[in-house]
Amino acid sequence: MLSSVALFSLIAPIAAQTWTSCNPLNQTDCPTDTALSMSHEFNFTQTSAGSTWNTTAGTILYNDDGAEFTINNRGDAPTMQSKFYIFFGEVEVWLKAATGQGVVSSIVLESDDLDEVDWEFTGTNTTHGETNYYGKGNTTAAATRAFWHPVESPQTLFHNYTTRWTADRIEWFIDGTSVRTLEYADANGGASFPQTPMNVRLGIWAAGDKDNNNYTIAWAGGETDYTKGPYTMYVQSARVTDFSSGKEYKYGDQTGTWKSIDVIQGNSTVAETLSRPPPKTLAQRWAGLSTGAKIAIYTAIGAVVLALIGVSTICCITQRKAGRRERALADANWEKDHAEVMAYRARYRSQRDEF
């Protein structure tokens, strides 16, 4: 059963992730949004975010557990953001939340006009995770928006947190089980329903920092003690599916409704990048050669080996001949020296006998 939390626990924004560089409701010259236009799984245990994600704050490391988002010191808030947008779709993230009082691990879908859909996990709540949403950055009536859902040991176990977003509703799932559904009409008659193209943001931040307001610190579970860190969130993978197709998404006017979004047709540059096969390994290149090509390579290698053997043999023979000449010269010099010594001894004995 969903449970609403007290007002003081809901006013905390995800400060490190919720921002926009250009709000199309206030400006008319904002750039278009690059579409994902496909479904793709990003496996962070095998590769870094690469060319399709930006690290917008801090440093993110990659290892067998996936992407590591770590708070080592005050002010750390490592965050990554997709370079692509989805216009309705599904985001499925395998995540293990960070420990730590006041530390918040988050999955955020964010649009240029500040529509937002969230997952949030505080470091000391070992039994629940929170879902939330905002429309156009409007944080009023927060008490009716955020809900906490039971989840087993979110700081020690990886779980699948999925958001399915359409023009009609938003659904949140934990390990494949639906835990919440928001209908379009239930979000202030649709006015607060997130409905414009969104990118994906993954990150960790210290909501319990002493400089934050008391409501935010209380929501996060208390003030953060940085001396007890580091505090690390792990993301194994993220599967992102764009329900629309096209090259880019453009705001047609300043109403901020999904019907105002123009889908620009063409090939998505991100989809082309992700669809491009990885460079072949040496073994794969060899396997792809024809039998004739392999025979030619074997023949060439054999010729090179024979040539090397020939050169080596000639060098050995030459060196052996030179060695014999040097030995003969050394022997001759020794015999000459020996003869001179023997002659000297003979003269010495002859002179001694005369005396």
C-alpha positions in Angstrom: 0.0 0.0 0.0 1.3 3.4 -0.9 1.9 5.8 2.0 2.2 9.6 1.9 4.9 11.2 4.0 4.7 14.3 6.1 5.0 17.7 4.4 8.5 18.4 5.9 9.9 15.3 4.2 8.8 16.2 0.7 10.1 19.7 0.1 13.7 18.4 -0.7 14.6 18.9 -4.3 17.2 16.7 -5.9 19.6 19.7 -6.1 22.4 18.1 -8.0 20.2 16.7 -10.8 17.3 19.1 -11.3 18.3 22.0 -13.5 18.0 23.1 -17.1 20.4 25.0 -19.3 17.6 26.5 -21.4 13.9 26.5 -20.5 11.8 26.6 -23.7 8.9 28.0 -21.8 10.9 31.1 -21.2 13.1 31.2 -24.2 12.5 30.7 -27.9 16.1 29.9 -29.0 16.7 26.7 -27.0 18.4 23.9 -29.0 16.5 20.8 -30.1 16.7 17.6 -28.0 18.6 14.7 -29.6 16.3 11.7 -29.7 17.3 8.2 -28.5 14.8 6.7 -31.0 15.5 3.1 -29.9 15.9 0.8 -26.9 19.4 0.2 -25.6 21.0 -1.4 -22.5 24.0 0.4 -21.0 26.1 -2.1 -19.1 28.3 -0.2 -16.8 30.1 -3.3 -15.5 31.7 -3.7 -19.0 32.2 -0.2 -20.2 32.0 3.4 -19.2 29.3 5.8 -20.1 31.2 6.6 -23.3 30.0 9.0 -25.9 26.3 8.9 -25.0 26.4 10.2 -21.4 28.0 13.2 -19.7 29.5 13.3 -16.2 28.0 16.6 -15.1 29.5 16.6 -11.6 32.3 14.9 -9.7 34.1 11.7 -10.8 32.5 8.4 -11.7 34.5 5.1 -11.6 33.7 1.8 -13.4 34.4 -1.7 -12.2 32.8 -5.1 -11.8 30.0 -3.7 -9.7 29.2 -1.1 -12.3 29.4 2.7 -12.2 30.5 4.0 -8.8 29.1 7.4 -7.5 31.0 8.3 -4.3 30.9 11.1 -1.8 34.3 11.4 -0.3 34.2 15.0 0.9 31.7 17.8 1.5 30.5 19.2 -1.9 30.8 15.9 -3.8 27.8 15.1 -5.9 28.8 12.8 -8.8 26.2 12.8 -11.5 25.8 11.5 -15.0 23.3 12.6 -17.6 22.3 11.1 -20.9 23.1 13.1 -24.0 19.8 11.8 -25.5 16.2 12.4 -24.7 13.1 10.1 -24.7 9.6 11.3 -25.6 7.7 8.8 -23.5 9.4 5.5 -22.8 10.8 3.2 -20.2 13.8 3.5 -18.0 15.0 0.4 -16.1 17.9 0.8 -13.7 19.8 -1.8 -11.6 20.9 0.2 -8.6 22.3 -0.3 -5.1 21.8 2.8 -3.0 24.5 4.4 -0.9 24.6 4.2 2.9 25.1 7.3 5.1 22.9 9.6 7.1 21.6 12.4 4.8 22.9 10.8 1.7 20.5 10.5 -1.2 20.8 8.1 -4.2 18.6 9.0 -7.2 17.2 8.2 -10.6 15.8 11.3 -12.3 14.0 11.8 -15.6 14.2 15.6 -16.4 13.0 17.7 -19.2 14.2 21.1 -20.4 11.1 22.8 -19.0 11.5 21.0 -15.6 9.1 18.2 -15.9 10.5 15.5 -13.6 10.0 11.9 -12.5 12.1 10.5 -9.6 13.3 7.6 -7.6 15.1 8.5 -4.4 16.7 6.5 -1.6 18.0 7.9 1.6 21.1 6.3 3.2 19.5 5.3 6.5 16.1 4.1 5.3 16.9 0.4 4.9 13.3 -0.7 4.1 11.8 1.9 1.7 12.4 4.0 -1.4 10.6 7.1 -2.6 8.9 8.0 -5.9 7.9 11.5 -6.9 7.1 13.7 -9.8 6.9 17.4 -10.7 5.4 19.4 -13.6 7.2 22.4 -14.9 9.2 22.7 -11.7 6.1 23.3 -9.6 6.9 21.9 -6.1 3.7 23.0 -4.5 1.4 20.3 -3.0 4.4 18.1 -2.4 2.7 16.1 0.3 0.3 14.6 -2.3 3.1 13.6 -4.7 5.8 11.6 -2.9 5.2 8.1 -1.8 7.5 5.5 0.0 7.5 1.9 -1.1 8.8 -1.2 0.6 12.1 -2.6 -0.8 14.4 -5.1 0.7 17.8 -3.7 1.9 18.3 -1.1 -0.9 21.8 -0.2 0.4 23.1 -3.8 0.3 21.2 -5.4 -2.6 20.8 -4.4 -6.3 17.2 -3.9 -7.3 15.5 -3.2 -10.7 13.8 0.2 -10.5 11.7 0.8 -13.6 9.7 3.9 -14.7 7.2 3.4 -17.6 6.0 6.8 -18.9 3.3 7.4 -21.5 1.0 10.2 -22.4 -1.7 8.6 -20.2 0.1 7.5 -17.1 3.3 6.9 -15.2 4.0 3.6 -13.6 6.8 2.7 -11.2 8.1 -0.9 -10.7 10.4 -2.6 -8.2 11.9 -5.8 -9.5 9.1 -6.1 -12.0 6.2 -5.5 -9.6 4.1 -2.3 -10.0 4.2 -0.2 -6.9 2.5 3.0 -8.1 0.5 4.4 -11.0 -0.1 8.1 -11.7 -2.9 8.8 -14.2 -2.7 12.0 -16.4 -5.9 13.4 -14.9 -4.7 12.9 -11.4 -1.8 15.3 -11.8 -3.7 18.5 -11.4 -5.9 17.7 -14.3 -2.8 17.0 -16.4 -1.3 20.4 -15.7 1.4 18.9 -13.5 1.8 15.7 -15.5 5.4 15.3 -16.9 4.9 15.2 -20.6 7.8 16.8 -22.5 11.0 15.0 -23.7 13.3 13.9 -20.9 16.9 12.9 -20.4 18.1 10.5 -17.7 20.2 11.5 -14.7 21.8 9.2 -12.2 23.5 10.6 -9.1 24.2 10.9 -5.4 24.2 14.0 -3.2 24.3 15.0 0.5 20.8 16.3 1.2 21.9 16.3 4.9 24.6 18.9 4.4 24.5 21.4 7.2 23.9 24.3 4.8 20.6 22.9 3.6 17.4 23.9 5.2 16.0 21.9 8.1 13.2 20.3 6.1 15.6 18.9 3.6 18.0 17.6 6.3 15.1 16.0 8.1 13.7 14.4 4.9 17.2 12.9 4.2 17.4 11.3 7.6 19.6 13.8 9.4 22.8 15.8 9.0 25.6 14.1 7.0 28.8 13.2 8.8 31.5 13.2 6.0 34.1 11.7 8.4 32.2 8.4 8.3 32.3 8.1 4.5 33.0 7.4 1.8 29.4 6.8 0.7 28.9 5.0 -2.6 26.0 4.3 -4.9 26.4 1.6 -7.6 24.6 1.3 -11.0 25.1 -1.9 -12.8 23.1 -1.1 -15.9 20.4 1.1 -17.4 18.0 0.0 -20.2 16.4 3.0 -21.8 13.6 2.8 -24.3 12.3 5.7 -26.4 8.6 5.2 -27.4 9.0 7.8 -30.1 11.2 7.8 -33.2 12.9 10.5 -35.1 16.1 12.5 -35.1 15.3 15.3 -32.6 12.5 16.7 -30.5 11.5 20.4 -30.7 9.2 22.5 -28.6 6.6 23.9 -31.1 5.3 26.6 -28.7 5.6 27.6 -25.0 2.6 25.6 -23.7 4.7 22.7 -22.5 2.1 20.1 -23.5 3.1 16.9 -25.2 1.0 17.8 -28.2 3.2 20.8 -28.8 6.3 18.7 -29.3 7.5 18.3 -32.9 9.2 15.1 -33.7 11.8 15.9 -36.4 12.2 12.9 -38.7 15.6 11.5 -39.7 18.2 9.3 -38.2 19.2 9.8 -34.6 22.9 10.4 -34.2 22.8 8.6 -30.9 21.0 5.6 -32.3 23.6 5.4 -35.1 26.4 5.5 -32.6 24.9 2.8 -30.4 24.0 0.6 -33.4 27.5 0.7 -34.7 29.2 -2.6 -34.1 32.3 -2.5 -31.8 35.7 -2.9 -33.3 36.5 -6.5 -34.1 39.1 -8.3 -32.1 42.2 -9.9 -33.8 40.6 -13.3 -33.5 37.3 -12.1 -35.0 39.2 -10.5 -37.9 41.1 -13.8 -38.5 37.9 -15.8 -38.4 36.4 -13.5 -41.0 39.1 -14.1 -43.6 38.6 -16.4 -46.5 40.5 -19.7 -46.8 42.5 -18.3 -49.7 43.5 -15.2 -47.7 44.5 -17.4 -44.7 46.7 -19.6 -47.1 48.3 -16.5 -48.5 49.1 -15.2 -45.0 50.5 -18.6 -44.0 52.6 -18.7 -47.1 53.9 -15.2 -46.5 54.7 -16.0 -42.9 56.5 -19.2 -44.0 58.6 -17.2 -46.5 59.6 -14.7 -43.9 60.5 -17.5 -41.5 62.6 -19.2 -44.2 64.3 -16.0 -45.0 65.1 -15.3 -41.4 66.5 -18.9 -41.1 68.7 -18.3 -44.2 70.0 -15.0 -42.9 70.7 -16.6 -39.5 72.5 -19.5 -41.2 74.7 -17.2 -43.3 75.5 -15.1 -40.2 76.5 -18.2 -38.3 78.7 -19.5 -41.1 80.4 -16.1 -41.5 80.9 -15.8 -37.8 82.4 -19.4 -37.6 84.8 -18.6 -40.4 85.9 -15.4 -38.8 86.3 -17.3 -35.5 88.5 -19.9 -37.2 90.7 -17.2 -38.7 91.0 -15.5 -35.3 91.8 -18.8 -33.6 94.5 -19.6 -36.2 96.0 -16.2 -35.8 96.0 -16.6 -32.0 97.6 -20.0 -32.3 100.3 -18.7 -34.6 101.1 -15.8 -32.2 101.2 -18.3 -29.3 103.6 -20.6 -31.1 105.8 -17.6 -32.0 105.9 -16.4 -28.4 106.5 -19.9 -27.2 109.4 -20.4 -29.6 111.0 -17.1 -28.5 110.7 -18.1 -24.8 112.3 -21.5 -25.5 115.1 -19.8 -27.4 115.7 -17.4 -24.6 115.9 -20.3 -22.1 118.4 -22.2 -24.3 120.7 -19.2 -24.5 120.4 -18.6 -20.8 121.5 -22.3 -20.0 124.4 -22.1 -22.5 125.7 -18.9 -20.9 125.4 -20.4 -17.5 127.3 -23.5 -18.5 130.2 -21.4 -19.8 130.7 -19.9 -16.4 
